């Protein structure tokens, strides 16, 4: 197994902080999340997934980051995106497999 490098930990922490900031803002705004915010969250999740899965260390992702990666993996499905927008209204971000969304 490939051992994760220190800079990967640092980058994941930075990405998690950026995601948390966006997720907090999305939950507190009271309005539907903009396409720009969705795109930013998708980019953060993509970069985090590449680091974690690329180093064979998915455990490096927090539960919320795992949920974000799962949500943003289906952004080509309009119904999925609508559910994601609803999920973003609450904190912490829940799993896309939660049936109550």
C-alpha positions in Angstrom: 0.0 0.0 0.0 1.2 3.5 -0.8 1.8 5.6 2.3 0.1 9.0 2.1 2.6 11.9 1.9 2.5 14.8 4.4 1.7 17.3 1.6 -1.4 15.1 0.8 -2.6 15.5 4.4 -2.0 19.3 4.2 -3.8 19.6 0.9 -6.7 17.5 2.1 -7.0 19.7 5.2 -7.0 22.8 3.0 -9.7 21.3 0.8 -11.8 20.2 3.7 -11.6 23.8 5.2 -12.6 25.3 1.8 -15.5 22.8 1.6 -16.6 23.5 5.1 -16.7 27.3 4.4 -18.8 26.8 1.3 -21.1 24.2 3.0 -21.7 26.6 6.0 -22.4 29.5 3.7 -24.8 27.3 1.7 -26.7 26.1 4.7 -27.0 29.6 6.2 -28.1 31.6 3.2 -31.7 30.3 3.1 -31.8 30.3 -0.7 -31.0 27.7 -3.3 -27.2 27.2 -3.9 -25.8 28.9 -7.0 -24.3 27.0 -9.9 -21.0 28.6 -9.0 -21.1 27.2 -5.5 -22.0 23.8 -6.9 -19.1 23.9 -9.3 -16.7 24.9 -6.6 -17.9 22.1 -4.3 -17.5 19.7 -7.2 -13.9 20.8 -7.9 -13.0 20.5 -4.2 -14.5 17.0 -4.0 -12.7 15.9 -7.2 -9.3 17.1 -6.0 -9.8 15.5 -2.6 -10.9 12.2 -4.2 -7.9 12.2 -6.4 -5.5 12.7 -3.5 -7.2 10.1 -1.2 -8.0 7.4 -3.7 -4.9 8.0 -5.7 -2.8 7.2 -2.7 -5.0 4.2 -1.8 -6.1 6.0 1.4 -9.8 6.8 1.2 -9.8 6.8 5.0 -8.1 10.2 4.8 -11.4 11.7 3.8 -13.7 12.8 6.7 -17.2 11.4 6.6 -18.5 14.8 5.3 -15.9 14.9 2.6 -16.9 11.3 1.6 -20.5 12.5 1.4 -19.4 15.5 -0.8 -17.5 13.2 -3.1 -20.5 10.9 -3.4 -22.9 13.8 -4.1 -20.7 15.4 -6.7 -20.1 12.1 -8.5 -23.6 12.4 -10.2 -23.8 16.1 -11.2 -25.0 15.1 -14.7 -28.3 14.0 -13.3 -30.8 16.9 -12.8 -32.9 15.1 -10.2 -29.7 14.2 -8.3 -28.6 17.9 -8.4 -32.0 19.0 -7.1 -31.6 16.6 -4.1 -28.1 17.8 -3.6 -29.3 21.4 -3.4 -31.9 20.4 -0.8 -29.2 18.5 1.2 -27.0 21.6 1.2 -29.6 23.5 3.2 -28.5 21.6 6.4 -25.3 20.9 8.2 -23.6 18.6 8.4 -23.9 17.4 4.9 -25.7 14.0 4.9 -25.1 11.0 2.7 -26.8 11.0 -0.7 -28.2 7.6 0.2 -30.3 9.0 3.0 -33.9 8.4 1.9 -35.3 11.5 3.6 -34.0 14.0 1.1 
